[in-house]
Amino acid sequence: MSIAIGCFMLMKKILTMFLSFVLAVFVCVASVLGSDVVCEDAYYSMDEYTGARHTNVAGISAKAAVLIDAVSGRVIYSRNQDTRMPMASTTKIMTALLALEQDNLDEYFVVDPNAIMVEGSSMGLTVGAQVTMRTLAYGMLLPSGNDAANAAAVRISGNIPDFTARMNQRAAQIGMTNTNFVTPSGLDGEGHYSTAYDMALLAQTAIQNADFRYICSQPNARVEFGNPPARRWMRNHNRLLGQYDGVFGVKTGFTKKSGRCLVTAAERDGVVLIAVTLSAHSDWADHKAMYDYGFSSVTQTPLTIDTTEFLAKVTGGLQDEFKIKPFGDLLTTLTDQEKQELTHTINLREFYYAPVNTGDVAGEIEFLYKGKSVGTIPLIAAEAVERHITEVKPGLRERILNWFKRKNNG
């Protein structure tokens, strides 16, 4: 009996060692190939085996990192935030955003057969497959399909170079001054780079799109595509979904050149933060540590000012001025020290036309931190102003005509 148990334990140990060896070989082969997510699934499970340690924000593993407030864009923590680096499949945040900004998101079309012939991770598109732009967004944001990114690019712009030009135009609009897109998927390309801060700005814009925010927050999703379209399940590579309180996105990425890249967003008690790491050994732990720091450092507090001394000018009314007041307040995540550095401007028109009704919007208060807007509060009329009606006396001709009318009627 004891011999049987011993043999069983030995066989179990050998099997465990064999499976570990197969896993290691798989990861190494995927890494050598440089593909984006044949290795992404394997690579993003390695924390369980490496036993990576992470104790505080100062010791994060990423070469570049940033944590920002998603509302104001204020940087809460950073490390080499403006260093240009490859960003792998986090590139698909831009591609998916552009896809979801198109019309007719649920209209089926046949994918370009050349576009889907791409290495690395795939959502499973085949020649002749019918798909919608919304489903391609799922394919980019969940299984990180390079085929989905290319298919969307060609559908939108006709070819990949024109689409990447469109990506760079959108990046300029967002303010991504240290970014250049060369591929829609994030596969390595000469001159394809961004920074931790720029990727945070991109995520800040992307999560304002309701479709984008919903899709990237799904751990799993059932979609339809194919030839003919059939129901299929997709799994999200973002392991922080459900593991860290409040995380709802955004995108993972990995190539041999970039290392592990991760962009996430989390909301807690009304505060929304965005974290980015580029080239990290232990990105899950890095993001948890940054969020622990961020959510413990900032809370939502209201901002307002006393406007009792402010008056707006009015013309054509029974009075020349009227009182204004703030409509509500502004919730901000600034610290007490930062609030002391706030400035504000009162934005009113030179004058308003009567009548003015109580509650009419008359302008706004804009709050600024180091010259950058952190939000506004509407200003409304605190009192009404009636229109002044001037009685106009009839002229000589009109009086004569009125006299004849009265005489004829009498």
C-alpha positions as CSV (number, residue, x, y, z in Angstrom):
1,M,0.0,0.0,0.0
2,S,2.8,2.4,1.0
3,I,4.6,1.5,-2.2
4,A,1.5,2.4,-4.3
5,I,1.1,5.7,-2.6
6,G,4.8,6.5,-3.1
7,C,4.5,5.7,-6.8
8,F,1.5,7.9,-7.1
9,M,3.2,10.8,-5.4
10,L,6.2,10.4,-7.7
11,M,4.1,10.3,-10.8
12,K,2.2,13.4,-9.6
13,K,5.5,15.2,-9.1
14,I,6.8,14.2,-12.5
15,L,3.6,15.4,-14.2
16,T,3.8,18.7,-12.4
17,M,7.3,19.2,-13.6
18,F,6.4,18.3,-17.1
19,L,3.5,20.7,-17.3
20,S,5.7,23.5,-15.9
21,F,8.3,22.7,-18.6
22,V,5.7,22.8,-21.3
23,L,4.4,26.2,-20.1
24,A,7.9,27.6,-20.0
25,V,8.7,26.4,-23.5
26,F,5.4,27.8,-24.8
27,V,6.1,31.3,-23.3
28,C,9.6,31.3,-24.7
29,V,8.5,30.3,-28.2
30,A,5.8,32.9,-28.1
31,S,8.3,35.6,-27.0
32,V,10.8,34.7,-29.7
33,L,8.1,34.9,-32.3
34,G,7.3,38.4,-31.1
35,S,3.6,37.9,-31.6
36,D,1.3,40.2,-29.6
37,V,-1.0,37.8,-27.8
38,V,-0.2,34.3,-28.6
39,C,2.1,35.3,-25.8
40,E,-0.3,37.8,-24.2
41,D,-2.5,35.1,-22.6
42,A,0.6,33.1,-21.4
43,Y,2.6,36.1,-20.4
44,Y,-0.3,37.7,-18.5
45,S,-0.6,34.6,-16.3
46,M,3.0,34.5,-15.1
47,D,2.5,36.4,-11.9
48,E,1.1,33.2,-10.4
49,Y,4.4,31.5,-11.0
50,T,7.0,34.2,-10.6
51,G,5.8,35.2,-7.1
52,A,6.6,38.8,-8.0
53,R,6.7,41.2,-5.0
54,H,5.4,44.7,-4.9
55,T,5.1,46.7,-1.7
56,N,4.8,50.4,-2.6
57,V,4.5,52.8,-5.4
58,A,8.1,53.9,-5.2
59,G,9.2,50.3,-6.0
60,I,7.0,49.6,-9.1
61,S,8.5,47.4,-11.7
62,A,7.6,49.4,-14.8
63,K,10.1,51.5,-16.6
64,A,7.4,54.1,-17.1
65,A,4.2,54.7,-15.2
66,V,1.6,57.3,-14.5
67,L,-1.6,57.7,-12.4
68,I,-4.0,60.5,-13.3
69,D,-7.4,61.8,-12.2
70,A,-9.7,60.9,-15.1
71,V,-11.8,64.1,-14.7
72,S,-9.1,66.8,-14.6
73,G,-6.2,64.9,-16.1
74,R,-4.1,65.9,-13.1
75,V,-1.0,63.7,-12.5
76,I,-1.1,62.0,-9.1
77,Y,2.0,59.8,-9.5
78,S,4.5,59.4,-12.3
79,R,7.7,57.7,-13.3
80,N,9.3,58.5,-16.7
81,Q,5.9,59.6,-17.8
82,D,7.2,61.3,-21.0
83,T,9.7,58.7,-22.1
84,R,8.9,57.4,-25.6
85,M,8.4,53.6,-25.6
86,P,6.6,50.9,-27.6
87,M,3.1,50.3,-26.2
88,A,2.1,47.0,-27.9
89,S,-1.6,46.2,-28.0
90,T,-2.6,49.2,-25.8
91,T,-2.5,50.8,-29.3
92,K,-5.9,49.2,-29.8
93,I,-7.4,51.7,-27.5
94,M,-7.1,54.3,-30.3
95,T,-8.2,51.9,-33.0
96,A,-11.3,50.7,-31.1
97,L,-12.2,54.3,-30.2
98,L,-12.1,55.3,-33.9
99,A,-14.1,52.3,-34.8
100,L,-16.8,53.1,-32.2
101,E,-17.0,56.7,-33.4
102,Q,-18.2,55.4,-36.8
103,D,-21.8,55.4,-38.0
104,N,-23.8,52.2,-38.4
105,L,-21.9,50.2,-35.8
106,D,-24.2,47.2,-36.1
107,E,-24.2,47.0,-39.9
108,Y,-22.6,43.7,-41.2
109,F,-19.9,43.8,-43.8
110,V,-17.4,41.3,-45.2
111,V,-13.9,41.7,-43.9
112,D,-11.0,42.5,-46.3
113,P,-9.2,39.1,-46.8
114,N,-5.7,40.7,-46.8
115,A,-6.3,42.8,-43.7
116,I,-6.9,39.8,-41.5
117,M,-3.8,38.0,-42.6
118,V,-1.7,39.2,-39.6
119,E,0.5,37.5,-37.0
120,G,-0.2,37.3,-33.3
121,S,-3.4,37.4,-31.4
122,S,-6.7,37.0,-33.2
123,M,-10.4,37.2,-32.7
124,G,-10.8,34.4,-35.2
125,L,-11.7,36.2,-38.4
126,T,-11.5,34.1,-41.6
127,V,-11.8,34.9,-45.3
128,G,-15.4,35.8,-46.1
129,A,-16.4,36.5,-42.5
130,Q,-19.2,38.9,-41.9
131,V,-18.8,41.2,-38.9
132,T,-20.0,44.6,-37.5
133,M,-17.8,47.5,-36.4
134,R,-19.1,47.0,-32.8
135,T,-18.0,43.4,-32.8
136,L,-14.5,44.3,-34.1
137,A,-14.3,46.7,-31.1
138,Y,-15.0,43.7,-28.9
139,G,-12.4,41.7,-30.8
140,M,-9.8,44.4,-30.1
141,L,-10.5,45.1,-26.5
142,L,-11.2,41.6,-25.2
143,P,-9.0,39.0,-27.0
144,S,-6.8,41.7,-28.5
145,G,-7.3,40.6,-32.0
146,N,-4.8,42.0,-34.5
147,D,-7.1,40.8,-37.2
148,A,-9.9,42.9,-35.8
149,A,-7.7,46.0,-35.7
150,N,-6.6,45.6,-39.3
151,A,-10.1,44.8,-40.5
152,A,-11.5,47.9,-38.8
153,A,-8.6,50.1,-40.2
154,V,-9.2,49.0,-43.8
155,R,-13.0,49.3,-43.5
156,I,-12.7,52.9,-42.2
157,S,-9.9,54.3,-44.3
158,G,-9.4,51.9,-47.2
159,N,-5.9,51.0,-46.2
160,I,-3.7,50.8,-43.2
161,P,-1.3,53.8,-43.9
162,D,-4.3,56.1,-44.3
163,F,-5.8,54.8,-41.1
164,T,-2.6,55.3,-39.1
165,A,-2.6,58.9,-40.4
166,R,-6.1,59.2,-39.0
167,M,-4.9,57.7,-35.7
168,N,-2.2,60.4,-35.5
169,Q,-4.6,63.2,-36.3
170,R,-6.9,62.0,-33.5
171,A,-3.8,61.8,-31.2
172,A,-3.0,65.4,-31.9
173,Q,-6.5,66.5,-31.1
174,I,-6.3,64.7,-27.7
175,G,-2.9,66.3,-26.9
176,M,-0.7,63.2,-27.3
177,T,2.4,65.2,-28.2
178,N,4.8,62.3,-27.8
179,T,3.0,59.6,-29.8
180,N,3.3,58.2,-33.3
181,F,1.2,55.3,-34.6
182,V,2.5,53.1,-37.3
183,T,0.2,50.0,-36.9
184,P,-3.4,49.8,-35.9
185,S,-2.8,46.6,-33.8
186,G,0.3,47.6,-31.8
187,L,2.6,45.1,-33.4
188,D,6.1,46.5,-33.5
189,G,6.9,48.9,-36.2
190,E,9.7,51.5,-36.9
191,G,8.6,54.7,-35.2
192,H,5.7,53.2,-33.4
193,Y,5.8,54.7,-29.9
194,S,4.0,56.6,-27.1
195,T,4.4,57.5,-23.5
196,A,2.8,56.6,-20.3
197,Y,1.2,60.0,-20.0
198,D,0.0,60.1,-23.6
199,M,-1.7,56.7,-23.1
200,A,-3.4,58.0,-20.0
201,L,-4.7,60.9,-22.0
202,L,-6.0,58.5,-24.7
203,A,-7.7,56.3,-22.1
204,Q,-9.2,59.5,-20.5
205,T,-10.8,60.3,-23.9
206,A,-11.8,56.7,-24.7
207,I,-13.7,56.0,-21.5
208,Q,-15.9,59.0,-22.2
209,N,-17.3,57.0,-25.1
210,A,-20.2,55.0,-23.5
211,D,-19.8,52.1,-26.0
212,F,-16.0,51.9,-25.4
213,R,-16.4,52.0,-21.6
214,Y,-19.0,49.3,-21.6
215,I,-17.1,46.9,-23.9
216,C,-13.7,47.2,-22.1
217,S,-15.4,46.5,-18.8
218,Q,-16.8,43.1,-19.8
219,P,-14.9,40.1,-18.5
220,N,-16.6,38.0,-21.2
221,A,-18.9,38.7,-24.1
222,R,-20.9,36.8,-26.6
223,V,-20.8,38.2,-30.1
224,E,-21.8,37.1,-33.6
225,F,-19.5,36.9,-36.7
226,G,-18.3,34.5,-39.3
227,N,-19.4,33.0,-42.6
228,P,-22.3,32.8,-41.9
229,P,-22.4,34.8,-38.6
230,A,-22.5,32.6,-35.5
231,R,-22.5,33.1,-31.8
232,R,-19.1,33.0,-30.1
233,W,-17.7,33.8,-26.7
234,M,-14.7,36.2,-26.1
235,R,-12.6,36.5,-22.9
236,N,-11.0,39.7,-21.6
237,H,-7.3,39.5,-20.9
238,N,-7.5,42.2,-18.2
239,R,-7.1,40.2,-15.0
240,L,-7.8,43.2,-12.8
241,L,-11.5,43.1,-13.7
242,G,-13.1,41.6,-10.7
243,Q,-9.8,41.4,-8.8
244,Y,-9.4,45.0,-7.8
245,D,-12.4,47.0,-6.5
246,G,-13.7,49.5,-9.0
247,V,-11.5,48.5,-12.1
248,F,-13.6,48.7,-15.3
249,G,-10.9,48.7,-18.1
250,V,-9.0,49.2,-20.2
251,K,-6.4,47.3,-22.3
252,T,-3.4,44.9,-22.0
253,G,-0.5,44.5,-24.3
254,F,2.7,42.6,-24.9
255,T,5.4,42.2,-27.5
256,K,9.0,41.1,-27.0
257,K,10.2,44.6,-27.7
258,S,7.7,46.5,-25.5
259,G,7.4,44.1,-22.6
260,R,4.2,44.1,-20.6
261,C,2.1,47.1,-21.1
262,L,-1.2,47.8,-19.3
263,V,-3.7,50.7,-19.2
264,T,-6.5,50.4,-16.6
265,A,-9.2,52.6,-15.1
266,A,-10.9,52.4,-11.8
267,E,-13.7,54.2,-10.0
268,R,-14.4,54.4,-6.2
269,D,-16.6,56.7,-4.3
270,G,-17.0,58.9,-7.3
271,V,-13.3,59.2,-8.0
272,V,-12.1,57.9,-11.4
273,L,-8.4,57.2,-11.8
274,I,-6.4,56.0,-14.8
275,A,-3.2,54.0,-14.4
276,V,-0.6,53.2,-17.2
277,T,2.5,51.1,-17.0
278,L,5.0,50.4,-19.9
279,S,7.6,47.6,-19.8
280,A,6.7,46.2,-16.4
281,H,7.7,42.9,-14.9
282,S,4.7,42.8,-12.5
283,D,2.1,45.2,-14.0
284,W,-0.9,43.8,-12.1
285,A,0.8,44.5,-8.8
286,D,2.0,47.9,-10.1
287,H,-1.5,49.0,-10.8
288,K,-2.9,47.8,-7.5
289,A,-0.2,49.7,-5.7
290,M,-0.8,52.9,-7.7
291,Y,-4.5,52.6,-7.0
292,D,-4.0,52.0,-3.3
293,Y,-1.9,55.1,-3.2
294,G,-4.3,57.2,-5.4
295,F,-7.5,56.3,-3.7
296,S,-6.0,56.8,-0.2
297,S,-4.6,60.2,-1.3
298,V,-7.6,61.9,-3.0
299,T,-11.3,62.2,-2.2
300,Q,-14.1,64.1,-3.8
301,T,-14.8,67.5,-2.2
302,P,-17.0,70.3,-3.5
303,L,-15.7,73.6,-4.8
304,T,-17.7,76.8,-5.0
305,I,-17.2,80.5,-4.4
306,D,-19.3,83.3,-3.0
307,T,-20.8,85.3,-5.8
308,T,-23.1,87.6,-3.8
309,E,-21.0,90.7,-4.9
310,F,-21.2,89.8,-8.6
311,L,-23.8,91.5,-10.8
312,A,-24.5,91.0,-14.5
313,K,-25.5,93.9,-16.7
314,V,-28.8,94.0,-18.6
315,T,-30.2,96.2,-21.3
316,G,-33.8,97.0,-22.1
317,G,-35.0,96.2,-18.6
318,L,-36.6,97.9,-15.6
319,Q,-33.2,97.7,-13.9
320,D,-29.6,97.8,-15.2
321,E,-28.2,94.8,-13.3
322,F,-29.2,91.5,-11.8
323,K,-27.7,89.2,-9.2
324,I,-26.2,85.9,-10.2
325,K,-25.4,82.7,-8.2
326,P,-23.7,79.3,-8.7
327,F,-25.9,76.4,-9.8
328,G,-24.6,73.6,-7.6
329,D,-20.9,73.0,-6.9
330,L,-18.0,71.2,-8.6
331,L,-16.7,67.9,-7.2
332,T,-12.9,67.6,-7.4
333,T,-10.2,65.2,-6.3
334,L,-7.6,68.0,-5.5
335,T,-5.8,67.7,-2.2
336,D,-6.1,70.5,0.4
337,Q,-2.7,71.9,-0.6
338,E,-3.7,71.9,-4.3
339,K,-7.0,73.6,-3.5
340,Q,-5.0,76.5,-2.0
341,E,-3.3,76.9,-5.4
342,L,-6.6,77.1,-7.3
343,T,-7.6,80.2,-9.3
344,H,-10.9,80.9,-10.9
345,T,-12.4,83.2,-13.5
346,I,-16.0,84.5,-13.8
347,N,-17.2,84.2,-17.4
348,L,-20.1,86.5,-18.2
349,R,-21.3,88.3,-21.3
350,E,-20.8,92.1,-21.5
351,F,-24.6,92.5,-21.1
352,Y,-27.8,90.6,-21.4
353,Y,-31.1,91.5,-23.0
354,A,-34.3,91.8,-20.9
355,P,-36.4,90.0,-20.0
356,V,-34.3,87.8,-17.7
357,N,-36.0,85.0,-15.8
358,T,-34.8,83.6,-12.5
359,G,-32.7,80.5,-13.2
360,D,-31.6,81.6,-16.6
361,V,-28.0,80.5,-17.3
362,A,-25.9,83.6,-17.3
363,G,-22.3,82.3,-17.4
364,E,-19.9,80.1,-15.5
365,I,-17.1,79.9,-13.0
366,E,-14.0,78.1,-14.3
367,F,-11.6,76.7,-11.8
368,L,-7.9,76.4,-12.8
369,Y,-5.0,74.5,-11.3
370,K,-1.6,75.6,-12.6
371,G,-3.4,77.2,-15.6
372,K,-5.3,74.0,-16.5
373,S,-9.1,73.9,-16.2
374,V,-10.3,71.4,-13.6
375,G,-14.0,72.1,-14.2
376,T,-16.8,74.7,-14.3
377,I,-19.9,75.6,-12.4
378,P,-22.9,77.3,-14.2
379,L,-23.9,80.8,-13.0
380,I,-27.6,81.5,-13.1
381,A,-29.8,84.6,-12.6
382,A,-30.8,84.9,-8.9
383,E,-33.6,87.4,-9.8
384,A,-35.8,88.3,-12.7
385,V,-35.6,91.5,-14.8
386,E,-38.8,92.6,-16.7
387,R,-38.6,94.3,-20.0
388,H,-39.0,98.1,-20.1
389,I,-41.8,99.0,-22.4
390,T,-41.7,102.7,-23.6
391,E,-45.0,104.3,-24.5
392,V,-44.7,106.0,-27.9
393,K,-47.0,109.0,-28.5
394,P,-48.6,109.2,-31.9
395,G,-47.3,111.8,-34.4
396,L,-49.3,114.7,-36.0
397,R,-50.3,112.6,-39.1
398,E,-51.5,109.7,-36.9
399,R,-53.4,112.1,-34.6
400,I,-55.2,113.7,-37.6
401,L,-56.1,110.2,-39.0
402,N,-57.4,109.1,-35.6
403,W,-59.5,112.3,-35.4
404,F,-61.2,111.6,-38.7
405,K,-61.8,108.0,-37.7
406,R,-63.6,109.1,-34.5
407,K,-65.6,111.7,-36.4
408,N,-66.8,109.2,-39.1
409,N,-67.6,106.6,-36.5
410,G,-69.6,109.2,-34.4
